[in-house]
Amino acid sequence: MKRENSKVGSVPAPLRCAGSVIRFDKGPIIMGIVNTTPDSFSDGGKFLDSQKAIDHGLSMAEAGAQIVDVGGESTRPGSDPVSVHEEIKRVVPVIEGIAKYATVAISVDTTKAQVAEQALEAGACMINDVSACRFDAKMIPLAAKTGCGVILMHMRGKPKTMQKGEIVYDDLIGEIAQQLSESTRKLLDAGLPKEKIIWDPGIGFGKTLEHNLMVINRLRQLSKHGFALVLGPSRKSFIGKILDKEVDDRMFGTAAAVCAGVLNGAHILRVHDVPQMLDVAMVAAAIRDEGI
């Protein structure tokens, strides 16, 4: 029998996403990453071909991902934005292809309402917005109109500049919660139900190595707000700095971060290596809950 763990708070309500129901009382959810970009920090250029990206997304679903996250614009530090037209060209065929052959929930990783709208029409049921709906004023009314799921992520500045200059927070967790709460209030005021909203503290987005470690270690402090929490540590630079390893050699470091995240209250793990991180998350959750 599963026990509620006081360290990680209560279980968020299920998220109904198109034909899928994502329940957070059945263990951690794995979100597989499909980047249709030439310049993403880890797998940039590998899935520019739509069919390769579709096949990759389908393989992730088969391996146990309950969400497949499709993005067409890199948000790595220092990256430049792409046009709406280019981003749509990259993501829509991939979303259509995955939706045609799998019942997995599909999210679109974008900050642009035009891209999100076409992605939702193509078969996505969730918007993953690294700006927490701050970059495009049309994103909030779109989400409210469609009733889709929305992941709000915390970020300092914009991808181009987020890691530049001195990165200082007076109260890191409090400031993350404040920014996400402001976007949440706007979504709620627009009519989107609370259970459709998910929070992501934004590992690597305007944060130092120490900040990233603090976020993972203190993730439970965000649980009290009542939203499902996404954690995206996969292959990130803070792991490389700790281990002195390049991107392709960070799987074990990612596994450690995923394990710590689950123990501290992460509900969704956004990762590149789906079957391996699913195993890690399941064992971590069994330890946390003292049972399966």
C-alpha positions in Angstrom: 0.0 0.0 0.0 1.3 3.4 -0.9 1.8 5.9 1.9 1.4 9.6 1.5 4.8 11.2 2.1 4.6 14.4 4.1 7.8 15.6 2.6 6.4 15.9 -0.9 2.8 17.1 -0.2 -0.5 15.9 -1.5 -1.1 14.3 -4.9 -2.3 16.8 -7.6 -5.6 16.1 -9.4 -5.4 14.0 -12.6 -4.7 15.9 -15.9 -7.1 15.0 -18.7 -5.2 15.5 -21.9 -7.0 14.7 -25.2 -7.6 10.9 -24.9 -5.2 10.5 -22.1 -5.6 10.8 -18.3 -2.4 11.5 -16.5 -2.6 10.4 -12.9 0.0 11.5 -10.4 -0.9 8.8 -7.8 0.4 6.0 -9.9 4.1 7.0 -9.7 6.3 9.4 -11.6 5.5 10.4 -15.2 8.2 10.3 -17.9 8.2 13.1 -20.5 10.3 12.2 -23.5 12.1 15.0 -25.4 11.9 15.3 -29.1 13.9 18.3 -30.4 13.4 19.1 -34.1 16.1 21.7 -34.0 19.7 22.0 -35.4 21.1 23.6 -32.3 19.7 22.1 -29.1 22.5 21.5 -26.6 22.2 17.7 -26.5 20.6 16.3 -29.6 20.5 19.2 -32.0 20.3 18.1 -35.6 19.5 14.5 -34.9 15.8 14.8 -35.6 15.5 17.6 -38.1 14.0 15.0 -40.5 10.3 14.8 -39.6 10.1 11.0 -40.0 13.1 10.4 -37.8 11.5 12.7 -35.1 8.2 10.8 -35.4 9.9 7.5 -35.1 11.9 8.8 -32.1 8.7 10.0 -30.4 6.9 6.7 -31.0 9.8 4.8 -29.6 9.7 6.9 -26.5 6.0 6.2 -26.1 6.6 2.5 -26.5 9.4 2.6 -23.9 7.0 4.1 -21.3 6.9 7.9 -21.8 3.4 9.1 -21.0 4.1 12.5 -22.5 6.2 13.3 -25.6 7.4 16.9 -25.7 8.0 18.2 -29.2 10.1 21.4 -29.7 11.1 23.4 -32.7 13.2 26.2 -31.2 16.3 25.7 -29.0 16.2 27.4 -25.6 19.8 26.5 -24.7 21.8 29.5 -23.2 22.7 32.0 -25.9 20.3 30.6 -28.5 18.6 32.8 -31.0 14.8 32.7 -31.7 13.4 31.3 -34.9 10.4 32.5 -36.9 6.9 31.4 -36.3 6.8 29.9 -39.8 10.0 27.9 -39.3 8.9 26.6 -35.9 5.5 25.5 -37.2 7.2 23.7 -40.1 9.4 21.8 -37.7 6.9 20.7 -35.1 3.5 20.3 -36.7 4.3 17.3 -39.0 6.0 15.6 -36.1 3.0 16.1 -33.8 0.6 14.9 -36.5 2.8 11.8 -37.1 3.0 10.8 -33.5 -0.7 11.5 -32.9 -1.6 9.3 -35.8 0.1 6.2 -34.5 0.1 6.6 -30.7 -2.3 7.6 -27.9 0.5 9.2 -25.9 -0.1 12.8 -24.6 1.8 15.3 -26.8 3.1 18.6 -25.6 4.5 21.4 -27.7 7.5 23.2 -26.4 7.0 26.8 -27.5 6.6 30.4 -26.3 4.5 31.4 -29.4 0.7 31.3 -29.4 0.6 30.8 -33.2 2.8 27.8 -33.0 0.9 26.4 -30.0 -2.5 26.9 -31.8 -1.4 24.9 -34.8 0.3 22.3 -32.7 -2.9 21.8 -30.7 -4.9 21.4 -33.9 -2.3 18.8 -35.1 -2.8 16.6 -32.0 -1.0 18.2 -29.1 -2.9 18.5 -25.9 -0.4 20.5 -23.8 1.7 23.6 -24.1 5.1 23.6 -22.5 6.0 27.3 -22.2 9.5 28.1 -20.9 8.5 31.7 -20.5 5.5 30.9 -18.3 3.2 32.6 -20.8 5.1 35.9 -20.4 6.5 36.3 -23.9 3.3 36.1 -25.9 0.1 37.8 -24.6 -2.0 35.6 -26.8 -0.9 32.4 -25.1 -3.1 32.7 -22.0 -6.4 33.3 -23.9 -5.4 30.4 -26.3 -4.9 28.1 -23.3 -8.2 29.1 -21.7 -10.1 28.8 -25.0 -8.8 25.3 -25.8 -8.7 24.0 -22.2 -5.3 22.4 -22.8 -2.7 21.5 -20.2 0.0 24.2 -19.6 3.4 23.8 -18.2 4.7 27.1 -16.7 8.4 27.3 -16.4 10.5 29.7 -14.4 13.2 31.6 -16.3 15.4 34.6 -15.6 15.4 36.8 -18.7 15.4 35.1 -22.1 17.4 32.2 -23.5 19.8 34.6 -25.3 20.9 36.3 -22.1 19.7 34.2 -19.1 23.1 32.9 -18.2 24.9 36.2 -18.7 26.1 38.5 -15.9 25.9 37.9 -12.2 23.0 35.6 -11.4 21.7 36.5 -8.0 18.5 35.7 -6.1 17.5 36.9 -2.7 15.1 34.0 -2.2 15.5 31.5 -5.1 12.5 29.2 -4.3 10.3 32.1 -3.3 11.1 34.0 -6.5 10.4 30.9 -8.6 7.1 30.5 -6.8 6.2 34.2 -7.2 6.8 34.2 -11.0 4.9 31.0 -11.6 2.1 32.2 -9.3 1.6 35.4 -11.3 1.3 33.5 -14.5 -1.0 30.9 -12.8 -3.3 33.7 -11.6 -3.7 35.0 -15.1 -4.6 31.6 -16.5 -7.1 31.0 -13.7 -8.6 34.5 -14.2 -8.9 33.6 -17.9 -10.9 30.5 -17.0 -8.3 27.6 -17.2 -9.0 25.1 -14.5 -6.3 24.7 -11.8 -5.8 21.0 -12.6 -4.6 21.9 -16.1 -1.6 23.9 -14.8 1.8 22.4 -14.1 4.9 24.1 -12.7 8.5 23.7 -13.7 11.2 25.4 -11.7 13.5 25.7 -14.7 16.7 23.8 -14.2 19.5 25.7 -16.0 17.4 28.7 -17.0 19.0 31.7 -15.5 20.6 29.7 -12.6 24.0 28.8 -11.4 25.2 25.2 -10.6 24.4 25.9 -6.9 21.0 27.2 -7.8 20.2 24.1 -9.7 21.2 21.9 -6.8 19.2 24.0 -4.5 16.1 23.7 -6.7 16.3 19.9 -6.7 17.1 19.6 -3.0 14.3 22.0 -2.0 11.7 21.0 -4.6 9.3 20.0 -1.8 8.9 23.7 -0.9 7.1 24.2 -4.2 4.8 21.2 -3.6 2.7 23.2 -1.1 1.3 25.3 -3.9 -0.7 22.2 -5.1 0.5 21.9 -8.7 2.2 18.9 -10.4 5.9 19.6 -10.7 8.1 19.0 -13.8 11.8 18.5 -13.4 14.1 18.7 -16.4 17.7 17.9 -15.4 18.5 15.7 -18.4 22.1 16.0 -19.6 22.3 19.6 -18.4 25.5 21.5 -17.9 25.4 21.5 -14.1 25.8 17.7 -14.3 28.8 18.2 -16.7 30.4 20.6 -14.3 30.1 18.2 -11.4 31.4 15.2 -13.2 33.6 16.9 -15.8 31.8 15.0 -18.6 30.5 16.0 -22.0 26.8 15.9 -22.9 26.7 12.4 -24.3 28.3 11.0 -21.1 25.9 12.4 -18.5 23.3 9.5 -18.2 24.4 8.4 -14.8 24.5 12.0 -13.5 21.1 12.5 -15.0 19.9 9.4 -13.2 21.1 10.8 -9.8 19.3 14.1 -10.4 16.1 12.2 -11.5 16.3 10.1 -8.3 16.8 13.1 -6.1 14.0 14.9 -7.9 11.5 12.0 -7.3 12.5 11.8 -3.7 11.8 15.5 -3.3 8.5 15.6 -5.0 8.9 15.8 -8.8 5.8 14.3 -10.6 7.0 14.6 -14.2 10.6 14.0 -15.3 11.5 15.5 -18.7 14.3 13.4 -20.1 16.1 12.2 -23.2 16.8 8.6 -22.1 13.3 7.3 -21.5 13.6 3.6 -20.5 16.6 4.2 -18.3 15.1 7.1 -16.5 11.8 5.3 -16.1 13.6 2.6 -14.2 15.3 5.2 -12.0 12.1 7.1 -11.3 10.2 3.9 -10.4 12.8 2.7 -7.9 13.1 6.1 -6.4 9.3 6.4 -6.0 9.2 2.9 -4.4 11.8 4.0 -1.9 10.0 7.3 -1.2 6.7 5.6 -0.8 8.0 2.5 1.0 6.2 0.3 -1.5 5.1 -0.2 -5.1 
